[in-house]
Structures are given as structure tokens and as C-alpha cells.
């Protein structure tokens, strides 16, 4: 399951990252306002995919061979949840004020 999640999040991360490059070029060349919209909207999905990919890669590289470790899930997962929650709060902070 973890290998599948790593592969899926990696593919989505590369697709979203490539779309950010295209959106930046559209905005920079003032071709369409779609670029600026995409840069504002897709930042959290890109961060989530990157954090999932990084977390699953870290887990797979340090887990014991042939076993799953629930403690390792927690040790890696809690900081990632805190970081993503902080990004989420910073993204929606103007709505709270």
C-alpha cells in the first residue's frame, strides 16, 4: 500500500509541478489570467503531494525489512500533519481576519 501511495503521489507531484511551470510562463507572458488563477489555487495540492511523496519515501527508506512499524508512521506522520496544517492556516488566514 505504501509503495502504491509513493508512486501515485510522485506522479501527481510531477504533473502538478509541471503545470506550475506552464502557469508561471502563462502569467509572465500575460497570455491569459488562467496562469495566476492556477498558481493561487493549486499550491496546497502541490504541497500535499510533495509531503506525501517525501513522507512515504522516508518511511520506506528507514522501516525494518519485511515489517510495518506503527511507531514510525506516527514519528513521520505527526510533523508532516503539523507542517501541512500550518500551510493550510497560512493559506486561509485572510478569511479568518
Buried (B, 14 or more C-beta within 10 A) or exposed (E): EBEEBBEBBBEBBEEBEEBBEEBBEBBEEEEEEEBBEBBEEBBEEBBBBBBBBBBBBBBEEEBEEEEEEEEBBEEBEEEBEEEBEEBEEEEEEEEEE
